[in-house]
Amino acid sequence: MPPFRPVPPPRVANGSLEGDADKLAMVFMGFIFAHVLARGKLDFERIFGQRDDALRYYISVFLTGVRSK
């Protein structure tokens, strides 16, 4: 799997990422906490490649969201 290349965060760049900073931080930290809990259960190297690629992916999802194709 090629390394994850994050897309520029348009929601931050255009100012549309709004909300309570504490709540947004809690959501983001939830991603990281879930990752830590799942370390022993999932093969993150197979899924993400390098450890830093997982963090980049979480940041991209948090900042840009997800959508179906």
N, C-alpha and C positions, 0 to 999 in steps of 0.2 A: 504494500500500500504506500503510495507517495506521501510525503509529509503534508500535513494540513497547512494550507495557505489561507489565512483569514482574509475576508473581504473587508474593505474599509467600512467602518461603522456609520452608515448614513443617518441613523437616528440620532447619533450624538452630533455629527457634523451639522445637521440642519436644525438641531435644537428640539427635536420632537420626542426625545427620551426625557420624560418628565415623571415626577412622582416623589414620594417621600424618600429622602436619601436613606434613612434608617431601614425602611422596608425593602428598598432595592438592594441594599447591602446584605440584608438577611437572605433574600432570594439567591443572590450570588454565592454567599457563603454556604447556602444549602447545597448548591452544586458541588462545592469542594468537599463538604462533609460527606455527601453521598459517595463521592469518589473514594474518600478515605475508608469508609465502611465497606465498600465493595472491592477493595484491593485484593483481598484474599480469595474472592469468589470469581472474579472476572480476569481475563487475560488482557490487560490494558495495552501491553506491548503489541499484541496481535491487532487490537482494535485501533489504536492511535499511532503506533510506532514509538516514537520517543515520548518520555514522560511530559516534556514541555508542550508537545503537540496536543495533549489532552487539555491542558490549561488554556492554550490558544483557542481550542474548539469551544470550551465553556464560555470564554470571553466573547467569542463571535456569536454564539447562540444567545447569550444574555443581551448583547448590544444590538443584534440585527434580527433576532427572532428566527422562527422556522416557518416553513409553509410547504404544503404538498405541491407536487408538480402537476 
